[in-house]
Amino acid sequence: MPRFGVLAASLLAATLTTAVQSASAASMTLTGSPSTAATVGKSYYFKANLANTNSCKTCLFINGRPSWATFSGATGTLSGTPTSAGTWSNIRITAAYGSQRATMGPFSITVKTASSVKVKISGTPAAGVDVGAYYSFKPSVTSGSGVKLTYSIVNKPSWMQFSSSTGALKGVPTSGNIKTFSNISIGVSDGKTSASLPAFKIAVSKAVNGNALLSWTKPVVNTDGTKLQNLAGYRIHYGTTLGSLTKQFVVNGPGTTSASIEGLGRGTWFFAVVAYTTAGIESAMSSAASKIVN
């Protein structure tokens, strides 16, 4: 959460000034930028700047002072710690010295309740990755709105990159990284509360070159029951998710009803077959088969 002070005040509020009721070339001036926002339990501070008067010691006073704040007539300082939410309006700071007057305001201070939401983190990082494969994990976090989150990691593998602003962990291991990296932990903090994932490990393994042997029955009729003619071959669609069979292997010739798919990495692979004719007409995709490559 932001801390309100002189610097924050100068960023959050427009400067409030009024002309001094005097025709003197060295008229008394009262300037400053009071913040119009505060938070329950957080200190508030503003100092009005009085210029062009050397003799005035306690010529500053305030109207509409918030009940939780104090005001110094000697320094022009309005400060305090709000204990409840609300809006304090029509605040005026005035300087009076002889016949000269300068007034700042009116302005308001709106106090909001501090967020009571505790930060939470969740997610299940993959426990393994092959050499040369891309590893990526980003935790899910819930927190109060508007808070700044900072992520940290313990025992980060040397081949990985970590973002302290998003909590993302990613990298590609090489053959020199074949081992198990243990006791990795990712944490997050909102400045007030913090949370961490349970410690996890990532095992880097030598890449595998798996294969799957597929076979199917040659179709002889069309879907309407007529004899199938001009069958040209088959297309095998495959991938690591059933809904995204993006890879393809073509089998030319209607008499071949089996194929070996090579170069499969570790994981579960799904396969389906489509028949096509010399005219390019394709059948519906067959039901899917699967194989786990370890």
NUMIDO-35545 format. One record per residue: residue in three letters; x negated, y negated, z negated of N, C-alpha, C in turn. Coordinates in pm, whole numbers, plus 50000, padded with zeros to 5 digits. Last residue first. Example, Ala and Ser with C-alpha at 12.3 -4.5 7.8 and 13.67 -1.06 7.14 Angstrom:
# residues 2
SER487155022549292486335010649286487104999749213;ALA486815056949220487705045049220486805033049220;
This chain:
# residues 294
ASN492615427952197491855425152074490365423452104;VAL495565421452354494145423052378493405418952251;ILE498675435952397497835428352303496375431652331;LYS501065432252653499905439652601499125430352509;SER504345436952798503345429452724502205438452680;ALA506755430653059505985439952976504915431652905;ALA510015418653152508605416553118508035427953036;SER511975427353442511845425553297510355425153262;SER511195409853751511505421653671511505418053522;MET512765383553927511645388253847512075400253761;ALA514375390154241514385384754105513215390654028;SER512375388554543513375394454455513405386854324;GLU511915365454815511495371854691512665377854615;ILE510995362355151512115363055057511675371054934;GLY509115362255351508885353755234510015353755133;ALA509325380255549509955367155575509785357655457;THR508315402855441507485396055541508055382355576;THR509275399955090509345405555225508425397855319;TYR508335408554751508615398854857508535405554994;ALA508995413754401508755419154535509075408454639;VAL507455406054094508395401454196508015407954329;VAL506985414653751506705417153892507835412053980;ALA505325402653456506565405653528506235406353677;PHE503775401953130503705404453274505095407253331;PHE501885386852866503165391152919503095391853071;TRP499595392152598499845388252736501165394352783;THR498175381252298499265388752360499545383152498;GLY494535381252257495895376652234496915385552299;ARG491525373152430492165378752312493565372852294;GLY491755372952794491195369552665491995375552551;LEU491235392153080492205387552981491515384752848;GLY489975402553310489595389453255490575383653155;GLU492385419153529491145417853454491005403853394;ILE494915441053592494655426753573493455425453480;SER495515465153824494765462653700494435447653694;ALA498515480053950497445470153959496785468753823;SER500835497854164500095496254038498985485954060;THR501875504654409502805502054298502095501754163;THR501595500854748500845500154622501785496254509;GLY503205498554972502975511754916502225511754785;PRO503395472855072504525478054996504255491354928;GLY500875448155050501245461555093502335467455007;ASN499055430954804499475431754943499765446354980;VAL499655415654516499395429254564499935430054707;VAL498385388354335499125392854452498675406954492;PHE498965372954030498095382654097498925388854210;GLN499025342853840499615351553942498555360554006;LYS500125323653551499085330053633499735339953730;THR502345315553405501795306253505500715312453593;LEU504845321253247503985330853317503345323553435;SER506285311152999505355303853085504365313653148;GLY507785325552819508465315252897507565307552991;LEU505955342052696506965348052782507645337552870;THR502515333352705503845331252648504885336052747;THR500315339452850500265342452706501555339152634;GLY501055355853168500625344853083500695348752938;TYR501955364053513501565367253375501065354953302;HIS503345380453791503275367953715502925371353570;ILE502495396254080502545398253935502365384653868;ARG504125402854374503405392454300503605395154151;TYR503855425654650504335422054517503485410554460;GLY504975432154991504085433554875504725428654748;ALA506835434855201505445431255231504495433355114;LEU509545450955350508855448155223507375445955251;ASN511355455255564510255445655578509645441555444;GLN514405462455386513535463355503512455452555496;LEU516575480655186515545470455187514605472755307;LYS519995486855257518625491955260517625480355270;THR522405472855026521905475955160520445480055153;GLY523105464454772523195478554803522715482454942;ASP522605438854704523975441654752524155456254794;THR519925438754643520875437654531522315440354573;ASN518475464254854518715450554813519735450254700;VAL516395493054794517645486654836517675472254787;VAL513925500954702514365506254832515665499954881;PRO510915492254521512345490554548512705495454687;LYS508695512954347508945506054473510445504554496;THR508065507254006508715515554107509005507354232;TRP504815500353860506225497853879506765506953989;SER502135492953632502715501253739504215498553745;LEU499035479453513500485478453532500925487853644;LEU496625475553276496995483953390498515484353400;ALA494675448653177495975455153161496285462853288;ASN491725439352993492445442253115493755449053082;GLY489365415552847490365426052845491015428252980;ASN486735406152737487155406552877488135418052891;VAL486135383252464486455396452518486865395152664;ALA483525365252301484655365452395484865379552449;LYS482825370251960482365371152098483575372352189;SER484385347351726484055360651778483535359751921;VAL484695330351430484285328851569483795342451619;ALA487225324951203486235334851247485955332751396;ILE487925302450962487965304051107486845313551146;LYS489985299050668488755302750736488995304050886;PHE491185276350408491355286250515490005289250579;ALA492785264550114491535267350186491775278250290;PRO495905247450156495115258250096493875260750179;LEU495755211850207496125225150252495355235550171;SER496525186449966495565193950047496175207150091;ALA497315152349875497685166449889496675173149980;SER497945123149672497175130849768497655145349768;THR498915088949607499045103349588498255110649696;LYS497775064349675498315066449541498445081349508;GLY496685066149925496155055949835496635057349692;ASP497585087850050498235075250086497765063849998;SER495595114450183495905105350072496595092950126;VAL494905148850251495425135850294495775127650171;GLY492635175650353493455168150257493905154950315;ILE491665207950437492005194750488492935188050389;SER489035231150396490245225050339490435210950396;ILE487435262150422487725249350487489015243850427;ASN486395286950339486695276350241486835262550304;SER484205297450616485175299150507485355286550423;PHE483615310050923483485297550848484595297150743;THR481975337751038483215333150976482925320750893;LYS480325337151362480365340251218481715335751166;ILE478765323951620479505336351588479315339851441;ASN477485302051723478425299751612479205312351573;GLY476035307151946475295305151822476165302951701;SER477895307052148477425320052100476625318851971;THR480085279952042479155286452133478725299852074;PRO483425266252013482235272751959481375278852069;VAL484875235752042484625247752123483355254252072;GLY487445217651855486085220651899486035233351981;LYS489215199751592489095205951724487645208551758;LEU491665186451390490435194151388490335201451521;ALA493285156951277493095166851383491715173151375;GLY493835136451105493695149651047493475160651149;THR493915109751182495025118551223494985132251158;SER491725097151066492955089351082494165097951121;SER489565113551070490035109250938491325101150947;SER489165141151273489615127151271490155123651133;PHE486415161551359487535159151269487865144351268;GLN485015187851555485205173651532486455171751446;MET482745215951518484065209851527484015194851503;TRP480435228851464480805227651605482155220651626;SER480215231051188479345221651258479755219351402;PRO483255231450999482275238351082481485228451169;LYS483635214950689483915214450832482855222250909;ASN483945214250404483335225750473483715226350622;VAL486815194150389485715200350314485255212650394;ILE488135163050498487925177250519486725181850436;SER490815138650501489455142950466489355158050488;TYR492715109650600492495124050596491025127150562;THR494935085250494493535088250519493315103250499;LEU497625064150584497155077350545495685078950582;LYS499525037350471498345041250549497805054450495;VAL503085034750488501855036650412500725040850506;GLY505545032550619504655020950616503365022750541;SER507405054950415507275046950537506325035250515;GLY505775082350245506625070550246506395062350372;SER505355113650423504955103450327505955092050331;THR504225144550554505355135950519504905126250410;VAL502405160050815502375152450691503675144650675;SER500815187950962502025179750954502055172950817;PRO497495190151112498495192751008499705183651021;LYS496265204251401496615191451341497715193851238;PHE493755221251582494755221651476494985207651422;SER492115240351830492735227751792493775229951683;TYR489555253252029490285254451904490845240751867;TYR488845268752335489145256052268489985258652143;ALA486185292552383487605288952382487815276152301;GLY483525299052348483915292452471485365288452479;VAL484265326152143483215317652198483685312052332;ASP487595325952005486505332152079485475321852123;VAL488865322551673488695316951806487515324051873;GLY491155324551389490025328851472490015322251607;ALA493325315351252492255321451173491055325551257;ALA494895283851296494555296951351493325302251279;PRO496525268051017495465268251118495235282551169;THR499585257850948498835270350939497785270651050;GLY501005231950739500475236950866499665249550844;SER501245201350547501555215350576500985219150712;ILE501445177750281500765182450401501065197350420;LYS502835147950138502795162550148502155166450280;VAL502945121049905502495126250034502425141550028;LYS505885110949739504575117049731504195122949866;VAL507595081149719507465093549794506035098849784;SER508055057149614507855067849516507695081449585;SER507005024549695507385037749744507065048349638;ALA508264997449499507135005249548507605019049589;THR510774975149606510394986249518509234994049579;LYS510034940649673510514953849711510014964449614;VAL510914907249644510184918249579510834931449619;THR510504877649810511304889849805510454901249751;ILE510514844349750509674856149732510614868249718;SER510864813849941511404825049865510364836049851;PHE510594777849927510274790849982510824801649890;PRO511234742750015511444754849934510984767550006;GLY507654735549986508834743749978510054736650033;MET505914711149810505784723149893507034731549874;THR505494676149797506284687849762506034699149862;ALA504174647549646503994657549752504714670249706;ARG503934612949571504634625649555504264634849673;GLN502794583949393502644593749499503384606749465;SER502784566549188503884565249282503824575549395;GLY501304588648967501654574748989502874573949080;TYR501764618449101500694610649038500954596049069;ALA502924650749141503314636949116502194629849043;ALA503734678749333502654671149271503124656649257;THR505664708449320505584693949341504384688249268;ILE507084736449466505944731649387505744716949422;ARG510044755349458509374743049502508224739949407;ILE512164780549563510994777449482510324765149542;ASN514524792549668514464778149635513334774649539;SER514674826149524514764815949629514614801849573;TRP513804858349493513784845849417513644834549518;THR515244889749522514754878049595514884865749507;GLY514174922749408515104911649422514474900449501;ALA513074947549167513254942549303514274931249306;SER510994942248877512204947048942512304940949081;THR508664931648792509094944048726510364949748788;PRO505794915448932507244917848931507574931348865;THR503354898048777503624911548827505114914248819;GLY501794866448870502544875348784502744888848850;SER501434831248950500984845148945501844853248851;LEU500454801749086501664809349057501274824149061;THR498494773649016498504788149037499834794148993;GLY497754747548974498694750449081498834765149112;THR496164739848761495504745948877496444748448995;ALA497884727148581496534721948599495884727148727;GLY500224740848564500284727348615498924721348640;SER500664773848646499734764748579499814750948644;PHE503234797148587502704786548673501824777348592;THR504184832048605503784820148530503194809948628;ALA506934854648674505694847548708505434836048613;TRP509384865348640508254874148613506904867448635;SER511234846348720511164849548578509944857948543;PRO510044822048954510524835548926510304839048779;ARG510964787648945509924797548915510564811248888;GLY512424765349021512814778549074511784789249048;ASN509744742049039511174744549022511514758149083;ILE506714730848885507434740148972508914740348937;PHE504004706748901505064713948831505874721648934;LEU501024688448846501744698348925502824704948841;CYS499344672848699500404666048770501204675448860;THR497194673748509498354682848501499544676548573;LYS495244656248615494864668448544495994678648541;CYS494174632748844495314640748799494834653848736;SER491974620248948492284617748808493384626748753;ASN491654624349215490554628349126490914627448979;THR493174633749502493434627949371492384633249276;ASN492914647649743492944633049742493484627349612;ALA494884677849706493724670249751494014655349741;LEU495734709949594496014695749581494754687849616;ASN497004740149686495814731749696496194717049695;ALA498354766549496498594754649577497354745749573;LYS497854800249497497334787849441497594776549539;PHE499254831449401499204820349497498694807949426;TYR499804865749356498954854149326499054844049439;TYR501024894949196501244884349295500414872449256;SER500424929749142500224915749105500434906349224;LYS502964954449142501744949149203501634934149172;GLY505414961549037504234967548978502924962749037;VAL507094956549339507224959649197505964966649147;THR505604933449563506004947249534506064949349383;ALA506444906349788505744912049674506304926049649;ALA506434879050017506714893149988505864897749869;THR505614854550095507044855950068507424870350036;SER502754837449981503324849650039504794850549999;PRO502014803750052502544813449956503124825650027;SER499644786050147500414796050220500944806550122;GLY499104750150123498944764050083499844773150163;THR498904716149992498964726250098498794740250041;LEU499374683349942499624696049875499824706649984;THR497724651749902498274662549986498364675449905;MET497764616749862497694629649797498364640049887;SER496224595450107497394600350034497144614049974;ALA494464575450199493954587050126495074592950042;ALA495954555550307495114563150399494584575650333;SER499324552450188497884551350164497114560150261;ALA501974554550193501374549150315499854547950301;SER503754582550074502814571650047502214566950178;GLN504864609550021505604597050030504704585449990;VAL503354633650226503354626550098504044613150115;ALA504954659750405504254646850405504384640250269;THR504404693650315505294682350340504474669550335;THR503874727850404503384714750362504474704350388;LEU503124760650417504214751650384503624738550334;THR502064783650654501674773050562502844763550542;ALA503714815450658503314803050726502974792550621;ALA502404846050540503344835050532502804822750604;LEU500504865750560501904869650561502874857750565;LEU497914856450540498284863950660499784865750671;SER497664844150299497364836050417497774843050545;ALA498194865550130499144854750140498914846650266;ALA495904880650153497154885950206498174874850225;LEU494104862850022493904866450163495204871350223;VAL495184861549763495014849349842494894852649989;GLY497254890949754496344881449693496234869249781;PHE498464923049736498774909149765497824900049687;ARG497544951449906497364943849782497604929249814;PRO499554976850066498734964750067498654958349932;MET499145011950000500005000050000499114987650000;
